[in-house]
């Protein structure tokens, strides 16, 4: 038992070390983080499998095909943009218009002309950030995310922070920063870095700017106020925007970012947003109702005017649609959230589940470990799916799943080898005693059966002895006697094993067996008696076979008793064997000896008869046992044919109204038709009854006993 326990604790220790390695890797303390890479791939797969539906909040006006014009005549392109804005404000009446054409909306820094669209309250071009809100952002410990100056950012205005958003190790854009500081040093713009070209600026005081999508949402709400929830925390869970049109909660992921709810490929063919060509707007070839009270974003999907980002759904996703996706997700309430402490949360969960499995799985068998692993994996994946769909949480999945699968696989393989070793051990220890079926059952839980230290248990013990074996040995050759005895012992052993019994030993022409150990058997008495009846049927078959070959007939006496005995490995310091000792064993041997005196094939003790639920008996009376001060009651089990005869006689006596009439000369029937060479003797009286009472409940609980006195008792 100690070796099995040591092996299990070794597997537990290895499981704890595996879990610790996965946790440390997930925290980035030890080696690379492959689980983080897989988590990003799983997140991307979820986005790719999203259903693409047309959004009804945002309309995009696309200056596609204008890149060549921009390179030749930028002023003309600005003029087209101004005409589009005039027609939109006059005929479309949008709720807000966002200009996302890099450089064109800056105005004086590019052309010297007045900023385009800044004279209209619905335009988002140089939208000033609320001073008090900016101060709170600037004082937040973990904000802003961009600590260096961002190129092309004026002191008051939105920021195109997509260039700062691509910070994943694989270069894929998944989250957009909502705030950034504009630095104090000169920052180059579109001209390449000399500070004199379009889009450059000098000496900007450090301030905080908001992302373009956030600026559009605040203007859409009607110059909405912004606050963090919960307030006064290092990393709030949400940014709450409120205004005349209502309230929008933007879940904040780590470092004050928002996950962008992308779906499908970007561009006009994606089907996610309504795209209209700027040329059609200028020509009036549009339905102006499409713009009413909606958010209109003006940008371009043309190379040269537009920037593109690598995303989970498209390697070249236009910036304008990334902003549109964030705006639409915020309005629909479909933004996911990756908490700032997601890695720590995932590590704690991985450690908890991993330690639980590391301690529990070694106690299970191969199939138990595989089943527990499958259940744990399904529960974990299901819980993550619920957190994603119902609460919008994006938590690490792979590390915990890897811990579950690795621990399950390790314990399944180790358990298989342990079970195989235990099976061989059990076979070596108990293969000569019990059936292969019981050996396999014991090998499934070797710790339970590995202990062979002796203990007190209630068992049913059987002795079977060949009648007249001395005479048989005198009349046949030793080789024939050997085959004769081998056939007998083999057949009896097979019957005992088929009835869940344990063969204790062979004693020359006798065999000893017991029921109830090493495997518990609540019905050990019933199984012992059923085995005895089956053994007598097998004796009849063997006897007929022997006589047909000219050999002596076979007759066997069987005694059974039930009681508390000592069972386990016993013997000397030099040789030990699995056996039973005790008074109940001695009494079972005496029962077998009584079969010769009463000339019946099977005799069982009172304790056995009382415990049987499925057998019927006839009481042979009381008898004295050598070495015992009190007499004992003995019984003979009835075979099926004798049981039917007894039931018919009981019914006849009940019908006559005289339960004792005609019993004096009744013969005691043989318990097995194959009891060759044994004559049935008469029993003067046989009364139908039960051990103690006649209640129906007792009749259901106890095997039926037929009382009477046997001759010679």
C-alpha positions, 0 to 999 in steps of 0.5 A, spaced: 500 500 500 505 504 501 508 504 494 501 505 491 501 511 496 508 514 494 506 513 487 500 517 487 504 523 491 509 523 486 504 524 481 501 529 485 508 533 486 509 532 478 502 535 477 503 541 482 510 543 478 506 542 471 501 547 474 506 552 477 510 552 470 504 554 466 502 559 471 509 562 471 509 562 463 503 566 463 505 571 467 511 572 463 516 570 469 519 564 466 520 563 458 515 565 453 508 565 453 505 560 448 498 560 451 498 568 450 499 567 443 494 562 442 489 566 446 490 572 441 489 567 436 482 564 439 480 571 440 481 573 432 477 566 431 471 569 435 471 575 431 472 572 424 466 568 426 461 573 427 455 574 423 456 581 419 450 585 419 448 592 417 449 597 422 444 603 422 448 608 426 453 610 422 454 612 414 461 612 411 462 617 405 468 614 401 473 619 397 475 612 394 478 614 387 481 621 389 488 619 391 491 621 384 487 627 385 490 628 392 497 628 389 496 633 384 491 638 387 490 638 394 486 644 394 481 641 389 480 635 394 479 640 400 474 644 395 470 637 394 470 636 401 467 643 403 462 642 398 460 635 401 459 638 408 455 643 405 450 638 402 450 634 408 448 639 413 443 642 408 440 636 406 442 630 410 441 633 417 446 628 420 447 628 428 454 629 427 459 628 422 466 626 423 472 628 418 477 622 418 481 625 412 488 626 414 491 633 414 485 636 410 481 637 417 487 641 420 486 647 416 491 653 417 497 648 418 496 645 411 493 651 407 492 657 410 485 657 409 479 656 415 479 650 418 473 646 414 467 645 417 469 648 424 463 653 423 458 647 424 456 645 431 455 637 428 462 637 425 468 634 429 474 637 427 478 641 432 473 638 438 476 641 444 477 636 450 473 638 456 479 641 461 476 638 467 476 631 464 483 632 461 486 633 468 483 627 471 485 623 465 492 626 466 492 624 473 490 617 472 496 613 474 496 608 468 494 613 463 495 616 458 497 610 454 502 614 450 507 617 454 511 620 448 508 625 443 503 623 437 505 626 431 500 631 428 496 632 434 494 639 436 493 642 443 485 641 442 482 636 437 481 629 436 487 624 435 488 618 430 491 613 435 490 607 431 498 608 430 499 607 437 494 602 438 498 596 434 502 594 440 500 586 440 506 582 439 504 579 432 502 586 430 495 585 429 490 591 432 485 589 437 484 594 441 484 602 440 487 607 446 482 612 448 487 617 450 494 620 449 498 625 451 501 630 446 508 631 448 512 637 449 518 636 443 517 638 436 514 632 432 514 631 425 508 630 421 507 628 414 513 631 411 518 626 414 521 630 420 524 637 419 518 640 422 516 645 416 511 640 412 504 639 413 502 637 419 508 638 423 507 643 430 512 645 435 512 647 442 506 644 444 504 644 452 503 637 454 496 635 454 491 629 453 487 628 447 482 623 446 481 618 440 477 620 434 471 615 435 471 618 442 470 625 440 465 623 435 461 619 441 461 625 445 459 630 440 453 625 438 450 625 445 450 633 445 457 635 448 456 629 453 460 629 459 465 623 461 466 620 467 470 613 470 466 608 473 468 606 479 471 613 480 478 614 484 481 607 482 487 606 478 484 602 473 476 603 472 472 598 469 468 603 464 468 610 461 461 613 462 459 618 457 452 622 458 448 627 454 442 629 451 441 623 447 442 618 453 448 614 456 454 610 453 458 605 457 465 604 454 468 598 457 475 599 458 480 594 457 487 594 460 491 601 459 485 605 458 483 601 451 477 599 448 477 592 444 474 594 437 468 589 435 470 588 428 466 583 423 468 581 416 473 584 411 473 591 411 471 596 406 465 597 402 464 590 400 464 588 407 456 589 408 458 592 415 456 599 414 453 603 409 458 606 404 456 612 399 461 615 394 463 622 395 462 623 388 455 621 388 453 625 394 456 631 390 452 629 384 446 629 389 445 621 387 443 619 394 437 618 399 438 624 403 434 620 409 440 615 410 444 621 413 438 624 418 440 623 425 445 619 424 453 619 425 456 620 418 464 619 417 468 622 412 474 618 410 477 614 404 479 607 403 483 609 397 491 608 398 494 615 399 489 618 403 487 612 407 491 608 412 490 601 413 491 596 419 492 589 420 486 586 424 484 579 425 479 579 420 483 583 414 490 584 413 489 591 410 483 594 414 481 601 413 482 606 419 475 609 417 472 603 418 475 601 425 473 608 428 466 606 425 466 599 428 468 602 435 462 607 435 457 602 433 459 597 438 459 602 443 452 605 441 449 597 441 453 595 447 456 590 444 463 592 446 468 586 450 472 588 455 479 585 457 480 587 464 487 590 466 488 584 471 486 579 466 493 575 466 493 575 474 486 573 474 487 567 469 493 565 473 489 565 479 484 560 476 489 556 472 493 555 479 486 553 483 484 548 477 491 545 476 492 544 483 485 541 484 486 536 478 493 535 480 491 532 487 484 529 485 486 525 478 492 521 481 486 517 485 482 516 479 483 510 474 485 511 467 478 512 464 476 516 471 482 521 469 480 522 462 472 523 464 474 528 469 479 531 464 473 532 459 468 534 464 473 540 467 475 542 459 468 542 457 466 546 464 471 551 463 470 552 455 463 553 457 464 558 462 468 562 458 463 562 452 458 565 458 463 570 460 464 572 453 457 572 451 453 575 457 458 579 460 463 581 455 469 579 458 475 577 455 479 572 459 485 568 458 483 561 456 489 557 453 493 557 460 487 553 464 485 549 458 493 547 457 493 545 465 487 541 464 489 537 458 496 536 460 494 534 467 489 529 464 493 526 459 499 525 464 495 522 469 491 518 464 498 515 461 501 514 468 494 511 471 494 506 465 501 504 467 500 504 474 493 500 473 497 495 469 502 494 474 497 493 479 493 488 475 500 484 475 501 485 482 493 483 484 494 477 479 500 474 482 497 475 489 490 473 488 490 470 481 490 463 484 484 465 489 479 469 485 476 469 478 480 473 473 474 478 473 475 480 480 482 481 479 480 486 474 476 489 478 481 489 484 486 492 479 482 498 478 482 501 485 489 497 487 489 502 494 483 499 496 485 492 495 493 492 496 492 492 503 492 484 505 493 485 512 488 481 516 482 484 519 475 481 522 470 480 517 463 476 516 464 471 511 461 465 508 466 459 508 465 452 504 468 446 505 467 440 499 470 433 500 470 427 496 466 421 499 470 415 499 476 418 496 481 412 500 477 407 496 478 410 490 485 411 491 486 404 492 482 402 485 486 406 480 493 408 478 496 414 480 496 417 473 489 416 473 487 418 480 491 425 478 487 426 472 481 424 476 482 429 482 484 435 477 478 434 473 474 435 480 478 441 483 478 444 476 470 444 475 469 446 482 474 452 482 470 454 476 464 454 479 466 457 485 469 463 481 463 464 477 459 465 483 464 470 486 467 466 491 475 465 493 478 459 493 482 458 499 486 452 498 486 445 496 487 439 501 488 433 497 481 431 495 478 437 499 477 444 497 476 450 501 473 457 499 469 463 502 465 469 500 466 476 502 473 477 501 477 480 498 472 483 495 466 485 499 460 481 497 453 483 501 450 477 498 456 472 500 451 467 504 446 467 498 452 466 493 455 461 497 449 456 497 448 457 490 455 455 488 454 449 493 448 447 489 451 448 482 457 444 485 453 438 486 450 439 479 457 439 476 459 433 481 453 429 477 456 431 470 463 429 472 460 422 475 456 420 469 463 422 465 467 418 470 463 412 470 462 412 462 470 411 462 470 405 467 472 410 473 469 410 480 463 414 481 464 421 484 460 423 490 461 430 494 459 433 501 459 440 502 458 444 508 457 451 509 457 456 515 457 464 516 460 468 521 466 473 523 473 470 522 480 473 521 482 474 513 488 476 510 495 474 509 497 470 515 503 464 516 510 464 518 515 469 517 518 464 511 511 463 508 505 467 508 498 466 504 491 469 504 487 465 508 481 465 513 481 463 521 476 462 526 471 458 529 466 459 524 471 456 519 472 450 524 464 450 524 464 450 516 468 444 516 464 440 521 458 441 517 461 438 511 463 432 516 455 432 518 453 430 511 456 423 511 452 422 518 445 425 515 447 422 508 445 429 505 449 432 499 449 439 503 449 442 510 449 449 512 449 452 519 443 457 522 447 463 521 448 462 513 440 460 512 438 466 516 442 471 511 440 468 505 435 471 501 434 467 495 434 460 497 430 455 501 432 450 506 429 444 510 431 444 517 435 437 519 434 439 526 439 440 532 446 436 533 452 436 537 459 438 535 465 436 538 468 441 542 462 445 543 457 445 549 451 447 545 447 444 540 447 447 533 441 447 528 443 445 521 439 446 514 439 443 507 438 447 501 433 445 497 434 445 489 429 447 484 425 441 484 425 439 491 423 447 492 417 446 488 415 439 491 415 442 498 411 448 495 406 443 493 406 440 499 405 446 503 399 448 499 396 441 500 397 442 508 394 449 507 388 446 503 386 441 508 386 445 514 391 441 518 398 443 517 401 437 521 396 431 518 400 426 514 407 429 515 410 423 519 412 419 514 415 424 509 421 423 506 427 428 506 428 429 498 435 430 495 438 437 494 441 435 488 439 430 483 446 428 481 448 426 488 451 419 486 451 414 491 448 417 496 441 415 499 436 419 501 433 418 508 427 419 511 425 425 516 419 424 521 416 431 520 417 437 516 413 443 518 413 449 513 415 455 516 421 461 517 426 461 522 423 466 527 416 468 524 411 468 519 410 475 517 410 477 510 415 482 511 420 477 514 418 472 508 421 477 503 427 478 507 429 471 509 430 465 505 424 460 507 426 454 512 422 448 513 422 445 520 423 438 522 427 433 526 432 429 522 433 422 523 439 421 528 440 428 530 
